[in-house]
Amino acid sequence: MMSRQAAFERTGKAARDVRSTLLPFHRAWIDDRDIEEVVDTLRSGWLTMGPKTLQFEQNFARYVGVRHAVSVNSCTAGLHLALDAIGLKEGDEVITSVYTFTSTAAVVLHLRARPVLVDVAPGALGMDPDLVEQAITPRTRAILPVHLAGAPCDMDALLELASRYGLRIVEDAAHALPARYKGHLVGAIGDLTVFSFYAIKNLTTGEGGMITTDSDHYANVLRTRRLHGISRDAWQRYSAEGSWHYEVEYPGYKCNMTDLSAALGLQQLQKLDMFHAVRTYYANLYNLGLSDLPELTLPEAPADGGHAWHLYIIHLNLDRLTIGRDTFIELLREDNIATSVHFIPLHLHPYYRDTFGYKPEDFPRALAAYRGAISLPLYPRMSEADVWDVIRAVRRIVERYRVRRPA
Ligand SMILES: Cc1ncc(COP(=O)(O)O)c(C=O)c1O
C-alpha cells in the first residue's frame, strides 16, 4: 500500500480544507440492474413470495455455503423466528451482548424469555466468552452472539460452551455479510444465523433478512412459521401446480419476503464481493490515514477472522483529547462529514435500565467503548477522495484538540 503522504497527494486535494457538500453517513448502491430486476418483477404480476424469493434463497445459501437460507422481512423478524424455532419459551434465558441494537434482546422478550446481557471482550466489541460461561444457568437455552460491525466473535469458544452445556447458538449477523471465521463464512457456523438487508446494510433489499441453517428440521419449521404456520406457501397455492387447500399447523407469523425485495436481493448478491472489496479497501485507507494518531484506537480484524467491514468504528482515547465524543461529532458535521454512533449499550436505555435495574458501570467495557465510539462513513458509493476528506477532517480535529503534554 502507498505511503500516507503519497495517498494524500494522489487525491489531488491535499490543499483542500473543508468539503463544500455533506458526505452522508450512508447511501445505498442501487444501479440500473437492480432497478430492471425490480421492474421485471412488477411487470410479471407476481409481487410477493414466489420465484424470485426462491431463487434468492438458493443463491444466498450457495454463497454462504449452507444447506438452507430462509428469507424474512427483517433481521428482527428472523431472530424472533429463529428463537421460536429452537422452542424458546417463558422463563428461558438467552445470553447476548449488551453492546448491540435493541432488536437482539427485544425478540427474546417477545417470547417471554429473559435476555441475559454480558459485557464485551477486552479490546473488542463482541461478547466475552468467559463472561458468557459465568452467565450460564439451568434456564439458559441459547447463546446469541452479535458480530458487531462485521467482526466475527470468538466462535470456537462459544461453540465449545454450547456443546458443553447443551445450548443452541443463534447468531445476530445483521452486520456480518460476508464475514469469515477460520475459513467459514458467518452463516455456516452456528445452529441458526440471521442477516439484515435493511437499507444501510452491506446488501440491501430495502427491508429484509435471511436465516441460514444446515438443519433440515429448523428450515422446515422456519418456512412454515414465517407464513402463518400453514402447510404450504402461497407460491405453491397460487401457482399452476398449486391447489386451494391448506392446513394450519402452528399459530405462525407473517414475516415472509416479497418478490419485489428478493429481486433487489438477487442483483445485490451478485455485487456483494465487489461491495466487500471496496469496503475493505476503504477500511485499509482509514487505517493508513489515521494509524499514527495515539488519540485514536482503530478497529482491527480479529486474528482468525475476515471482517465484513459493515462499520468502521474509531475509538477516541478521551484522556488524550480536550473535547468529548459528542463535540467531536459536531465538529465533523461542521466539516460536512456525517457520522453515527454504534451503539448505545442496551443497559443505558430506559427500558432495560428500569426493567432489570442496571447501572451504567455494570458493563464497564461496553460503557467505555460507547463513550469513545464514532462510526465513520464507509460504503461503496463513496469515493476514495471522500475517504481522504474524512481522514483530513478527523486529523484536523485531533491536531487541534489533543492534550498537549509538557515537553
Ligand atoms: C446488530 C443488529 N441486530 C439486528 C438488527 C435489526 O435488523 P433489521 O432492521 O433488519 O430488523 C440491526 C439493525 O440495524 C442491528 O444493527
The ligand as an SDF file (V2000), in Angstrom:
LIG
                    3D

 16 16  0  0  0  0  0  0  0  0999 V2000
  -26.9130   -5.6960   15.4810 C   0  0  0  0  0  0  0  0  0  0  0  0
  -28.2730   -5.5900   14.8470 C   0  0  0  0  0  0  0  0  0  0  0  0
  -29.1400   -6.5920   15.0210 N   0  0  0  0  0  0  0  0  0  0  0  0
  -30.3670   -6.5660   14.4730 C   0  0  0  0  0  0  0  0  0  0  0  0
  -30.7750   -5.5000   13.6980 C   0  0  0  0  0  0  0  0  0  0  0  0
  -32.1590   -5.4970   13.1260 C   0  0  0  0  0  0  0  0  0  0  0  0
  -32.1510   -5.5350   11.7140 O   0  0  0  0  0  0  0  0  0  0  0  0
  -33.4700   -5.2340   10.8910 P   0  0  0  0  0  0  0  0  0  0  0  0
  -33.5840   -3.7530   10.7550 O   0  0  0  0  0  0  0  0  0  0  0  0
  -33.2700   -5.9160    9.5640 O   0  0  0  0  0  0  0  0  0  0  0  0
  -34.6150   -5.8190   11.6400 O   0  0  0  0  0  0  0  0  0  0  0  0
  -29.9140   -4.4320   13.4920 C   0  0  0  0  0  0  0  0  0  0  0  0
  -30.3390   -3.2880   12.6820 C   0  0  0  0  0  0  0  0  0  0  0  0
  -29.6770   -2.3160   12.4720 O   0  0  0  0  0  0  0  0  0  0  0  0
  -28.6220   -4.4770   14.0790 C   0  0  0  0  0  0  0  0  0  0  0  0
  -27.7520   -3.4640   13.9100 O   0  0  0  0  0  0  0  0  0  0  0  0
  1  2  1  0
  2  3  1  0
  2 15  2  0
  3  4  2  0
  4  5  1  0
  5  6  1  0
  5 12  2  0
  6  7  1  0
  7  8  1  0
  8  9  2  0
  8 10  1  0
  8 11  1  0
 12 13  1  0
 12 15  1  0
 13 14  2  0
 15 16  1  0
M  END
$$$$
